[in-house]
Amino acid sequence: MRLEGDFAALVDALPGLVWLASPGGNVNFVNRRWRDYTGINLMQASGSGWQSAVHRVDLLDLREHWQRTLASGEPGEIEVRLRRRDGAYRWFQISSNPVRDDAGGIVQWCALSTDIDSRRPAEKTEQLDLQDSDGEGHQFEEKLATGQADLRSIIDSVPMTAWSARVDGYCDFVNRRWLDYAGLSLDQVVGWGWTAAIHPDDLPGLVLEWQSCLASGEPMNAEARMRRFDGVYRWFLFLGNPLRDDAGHVVKWFGTNVDVEDRRRVEEALRASERNLNQIINTLPTTAWATRPDGYCEFLSDRWLDYAGFTAAEALGWNWSSVIHPDDAAALIEYWQGCLATGTPVDTEARMRRFDGEYRWFLFRANPWRDEAGNIVKWYGTNVDIEDRKRADQALQASERNLYQIINTIPTTAWSTRPDGYCDFLSDRWLDYAGFTQEEAIGWNWSSVIHEGDAAGLIEYWQRCLASGTPVDAEARMRRFDGEYRWFLFRANPLRDVAGNIVKWYGTNVDIEDRKKADEALRASERNLSLIINTMPMLAWSTRPDGFCDFVNQRWIEFTGMSTEKARGWDWEAAIHPEDVNGLVEYWQCALATGQPMDTEARMRRFDGVYRWFLFRGNPLCDEQGRIVRWYGTNVDIEDRKRAEEKLRRSEVLLAEGQRVSLTGSFYWSVDTDGIRASEQLHRILGLEPGTPIALSEVAERVHPEDIPLLREKIALARGGKGEIEHEVRLRMPDDSLKYLRVNAYRDRDRDGRLEYVGAIQDVTERRRSEEALAGVRSALAQMTRAASMGVLAASIAHEVNQPLTGIITNGGTCLRMLAADPPNVEGALETVRRTIRDGNRAAAVIARLRALYAKGETAIELVDLNEAAREVLALLASELQRNRVHVRTELAKALPLVMGDRIQLQQVILNLLVNAFAAMSTVDDRPRLLVLSTEQDLEGGVRLSVEDNGVGVSGDDRERIFEAFYTTKSNGLGIGLSVSRTIVENHEGRLWASPNTGSGTTFVFTIPSRLVSGTSDPD
């Protein structure tokens, strides 16, 4: 950037009008002197605007000349008149030259316009003087004298010092500018008087140089200091040329003195700069070098020498080539020699060996330095380490290969234009959308797809952006290939070169049709927003950052009965309960100061004067810098919630009292930590002080040893999250008393998702004691029931016992006869004895079963086969069933699982159900008396036994009451049989119930859980 600034400053300081143009001829730069002369700024002069400064008579010739120059690519020169800012025209010589790149292509045109207006009259004078060169001598002298007079007049008007002298060096004329500068008169200067204006230190050398030129006739070119009228000395370049006659003799000397003071100062600065150049070169982050015109290396920077591990003496000349990689050396030297021969700048790559022997790729670049005649006097170059770049080249090349595909696959259309807006590229997606080919769309043809309602405005906007360099951001509709128009967002940015000049425009068109539709929907939504806010079931408001209320919704106004104007500012305080207003305002001001959200409660007065509790909530809206720009809030009616909270508080008091009265305590058990949160009542039940932490291990220590296995099983299931907790456990208290506790809990998850159990523990010690006493009573009742059944069984038992006794008597008589025979029938007697023993065992079995059924003893828990138990009861009742004309059908399931229980008690239940069944059929005479006894496995894995009769049945009201103690539907019944039976079944964790049949009669069913023991019962 500094070089660009220096270049601009240098061009602005040139004594001429300078301008630059693109390869196509569009002017893109004019220097300050051009602008000052014409009064036209850069924007006005850009493109072809500079032509407005050309005289209209000369403009056509200039245009034709400029087009021919552009077409040929060769330097051009023409003379035209340019208008000065005051309207006057002066003649200028315009010289134009192309600037080419390394490939020879034109990248820029540079032109210089030199003021030659003062030269044009002199040329006319010389033409007049030479019209008749063959005339007489006196005519020539006359014309010469006239011409000299005219020349002096012209010389006095030129903007520089000028003089003339005779052949012997006698000064006979200096122009007005010379005299004005020195502050001398012509009489003081003529002859050798001009030397008074020369600096004393420079005068001897200048006079000696002047006398040498006079003697040799060679042009004069010397520098010396001249004193200005104010005594200040300035450096001048003394230029003198001899005027010769046809014979070649010097007849006159003409010269000028050019002020070179500024140039001398620049040269002095340049010399100081050159002294620092070596240090600068050696501190540059690259290697640098210089050679003679023939390629002989005479300088290498310290960085170059350090890299190669050479001294300067070792690398000078052509010795530097020894560090070049053998595979690159020959080609590099051949290329270098070709550049030396043609003067073409160097731009190539090769590998250089580092001091440690490693080769790295370098970019070799060099440019020739030429003198004013264009001769190369020096080569300067650098070697830039591009090893990392070379490694990245492959990835870069792959990236470049994909670039076109990327552009054509990005989900939007893309394009580029020249600086003047000429479109030179459109992506495939653009072309596919418009249904155009590249040739059909380039230039300005793309505009044909723009909607006619948008085209003029878009093109005008685009041209303004081209002129100002402002990025493009506009919207317009584009026609799709099928004729449909869609809205697009046009965006583009200029690409500038290092000088800041626009060299390209790149842009995209983004389909915003959906967004435009969404915008329309948003506008409709915004129109509805006020309605939404005013209909939402809460009071809403907003304030400024300082808390000044500037909006309340319609519901707020309707609730308070205040107008919008009365609620503005801080007047809304009037709607707050007097006891709450100070605290609310103080809280609100604190929130405003800290920026923290507002969340508090207060009472608000309704329009009818009733106060209700409200939840006040407010949040700040911040900008991108985090500054609060607004507050938005709501007031939610929580009157009902406040009342519910009061009810909840009272409910909690009642709950605590209920737990105390019912001897029930509640708890939360966290499975992960084993921590237990318990109510005060649970602390009292466990014999602990309220508030004392409870640990599961502490409770487990008090559990009765016989209950520990069950406790461990329940805890293991709970830790696995399996099922709910429901069991009883005994605790041995510190005073050695025993407590019975009933535990019920269900699993849940806390707010962090951790497993916990919520439940209650009830002290059932008194109930258990009552149940034990009740069990004794029930046992006695069961015994009474069995005794009551004795009468029913008496005939059946007599029949069962009578048969084997009759057989014994008969067999005894037969045996005696066989033994009394002659000879005795021993074999027959033995067989008869065996039958006698069989009948005796049969009678003994009947009596044993009877004793077992009616014996009063302790409960014996064992595995029971209900099929076998049922068959035994049926055997006892066989004769009674036959006497009552009851037909029995059994449907006993095969492989019925065994149950765990008291065999005698379960047979008592079966006996009671069978006796009740044939009693219910005692009055049935119109149909066969059918009793069905069946067993099966139910869906829950238990065992079910059913007794179905077709008797008179049980009414709906009596089906539950018949299980109550001392309730009976029979005229001679006690009302304890079914009650005892249900108690027995429930003690076996089962259930007993009655249900009506589809036709007549009732079915009694009981179920008992199986113990998953595979039964071997055989229904046959």
C-alpha positions, 0 to 999 in steps of 0.5 A: 500500500505504501508503494501504491501511495508513493506511485500516486504521489510520483505521478501527481508530481510529474510535469505533465497530464498523466492518465491510465486506461484499461486494456479496452480503453476505459480511463480509470485514473487521471493524476492531480495535474490533469484534474487541476488543469481540466477541472474534471474529477476522477469519477467524471473522467472515468470511462470515456468522460475525459473526452469532454475536455477535448476540442470538438474539432479534434475529438473525431481524429482523437477517437479514430487514433485511439481506436487504431492504437488499441487495435494495434497494441503499439505506442501512439502519439497525437496532438489535440487541444484540451480545454483548461478549467477557465475555458481556454484551449491549449495544444497538447501532445498525447503519447500512449504506451501499453503496459504488458504482463510476462506473457506479453498481454496488455494489462494497462495503457499509460498516457502522458499529455505534454503542453506544446502550445508554446511550441506551435508558434515557434514551429510556424516561425521556423517554417517561415524562415526556411521557406526560401532557403535558396535566397540571397544572404541579405534576405536570410539575415533579414529573416533571421533577424526578424525570427530572432525578434519573434523568438525572443518574444516567445522565449520570454513567455515560456515557463523556464529560464532561457538565454543565448550567447555569441560564439565566444560565449558572450551572453547577449540575451536572457529571458524575462523569467531568468531576470525575474528569478535572479533579480537582475537587469539585462544590462547587469547580466549581458557579457559575463555579468551573469556569473554574479548569480552563480554560487562562489563554490560552483562558479570556477567549475561552471566557467571551465565547463562552459569554455570547454564546450565553446572550444569543442562545440559540444552541447553543455550539460552542467549543474550549479547553484544560482542565487535567487532574488531573495538570496536563496541558492537553488540548484540548476541544470545548465543546458546549452546547444550550438546553432550551426550554419550550413557549413557546420560552423557555430553561429550561436548558442541557446540554452536553458537553466532548469531548476533541479533543486528538488531533484537534487534533494531527492537524489540526496535522499536516494543516496541515504536510501541506498546506504540503508538498502543493504541493511533492508535487503538483509532484513527482508524475510527472503533471499535477495541478489543482484547481477550485472547485465551479463548475469554475473552475480555480484551481490547476495543477501545475508539470508541467502548466504545463511540458507546456503551456508556459503560466504559471499566470495564462494557464491559470487559469479556463477558459483551460486548454481552449485546449490541448485538441485541437479535435476533443476540446474540445467533448465534453470541456467538455460532459462536464466540465460534466455531472460538475460538475452531478451530482458524478460523478467524472471519467474520460475521455480527450482530447488535449492540446497540448504546448509544441512543438505536438504532441498526446498523449492524456491520461487526465482523472480528478477527484473531488469533495471534499465537506464533512460535509453532502455539499456539493462544496467542491473538485474535484481531478484529474490528467491522465495521459499515455496516449499509449503506452497508446493505441498499445498499445490496438489490440494489447491489444484484439486480444489480448483478442479472442484471450484466450477462444480462447487459454484454450480452445485451451491444452492443458489445462482451465481454470476460475475461481471466486468467493472462496467457491468458487462456480465461474463459468467452465469452459473449452471443453476442460473441458466437452468432456472432461466432456461438460457444458454451462457451465450444467450445471457451474457452481456446485458441479455440477462435483464430479459428475465427480470419482471417488467415491473422490476426491470427499470428500477433494478437496472438503474440501481445496478448502474448506480452501484457500478458508478459508486462501487457500493455493494448490491442488495436489492430484490426483484422477480425473475422469470423461470424457464416455465414462465413463472416469476419468483422473488430473488435477493440480488447481492453482489460485491466488487473485487478491487485490486491493490490500488482500490480499483474495481476489477470484477463484480461477483454476485448471487441471486437467492430465491426468497419467494418463500420468505416473501410469502412468509413476510406477508404471513408475518405481517398478517401475524403482526396484525393479529398480535394485538388481538392475541395479546388482548385475548390472552388469559392474563394481564400483559404490559411493557415498559421502557428501560427506566420502568415507565409503563407505556403499554397494558393490554385490553384484559389489564384495562378490563380487570382494573377498570383503568384507562390506558392513559391512567395506567401509563408511567407509574400510575398503575400503582393505584391498582395495587393493594396498599399493603403490597404497593411499597414492597412491589415498587421496591422490588421492581426498582431493584430489578430495573437496576440489576436487570434480573427477571422479575418474579413476585406476588401482590394483590391487585384491585378489580374494577369492582373493588375486590382484591385478588392475588397476582403473580408478577413476572417480567423479563428484559429485552436486550440488544446485541450489546446486552443493553436493556431496550425494553421490559415485557411482563405479565400478571397471572391471577393466582387467587385460586392457587393461593386458596389451594395452598392454604387448603394444602397447608390445612390438609398437611396438618390434618394428615399429620393428625391422621397419621398420629391417630392411625399409627401410620407414618409416611416415608421416602426411601432413596434407593441410591443413597439408602437415605430415608425421609420420614414423617414425625409419626414414623419417628415415633413408631420407630422409637426415634426422636422426630427429625433424627436421620433414619438409615435403612441399616439402622432399621434393619438391625431391629428386624426380628431374625425370622423376618430378615430373609424376607426383608432382604428379598424385598430390598433386593427386588426394590433395588432392581426396580421390580414391583411394589413393596407390600409385607409385614415385618416384626421389630424388636424394640429397645425395651424388648417388646415386639412390634408388628409393622405393615409396609406398603410402598410404590416405586417412583423417580425423583426430579433427577430420574433416580429411583425412590420408593414412597410409602407408609408404615403402619403399626399393626401390633394391636391388630395382630394381637386381635387377629390371633385371638380371632383366629382362636375363635375361628378355630373353635367355630370351624370345629363347631362347623365340622361337628354340625356336619356330623349329622349330615354325614352320619348315614353316609358314614354308617353305610361306609362302615357297614359294608366292610363289617358285613363283608368281615362277618360273611368272610368269617363264616365262610372261613369256618365252613372251609376249615370244617370241611373234610378235608379242610379247604386251606387255600380257600380259607386263606383267600377268605382271610385275605378278604376279611383283612381287606374289609377291615382295613377299608373300615379303618380307613373310613374311621381314620378319615373321619377322625382326621376331618373332625379332630381338633389340632394344630394347623399343618402346612404341607403340599396338597393335591386338591384333586386327591383331597376332593376325591377323598371328600366325595368318598365320604359323602358317596352314600349321602349323595346317593340317598339325596339322588344327586348325580356327581360329575367330576372335571378334574384337571390333569397335572394340576400344580400342588398348593401349600396349605393345611389339608384338613382345612381345605377338605373342610371347605370342599365338604362344606361347599358340597353339603351346601350344594346338595342341600340347595337341590333338596327341593328340586323334583322337576329335573335331575339333581346335578352337581359338577366338581371341577379343578383347573389352573387359572390365568394367574398361575393359581389353582381353582376349584368349583362346585356347581349345582342346579338348585334354587340358587342364591339371590343377588342381595344374598350372594355376599351376605351369605359369607357373613358370620351367622347369616343363613338362608336355610331354616335350620342353618347356623350361618357359620359354614361359609364364613369359616370357609372364606376365612380359611381360603383367605388365610391361604392367600386365596379368594372364595366367591359365589356366582349365579349360573346361566340357567338355575343354581349357583357356582361356588369357586375358590382359588389358592396360589400354587407354589410352582411345584409340578403336581402328579395328581391324577383325575381318574 
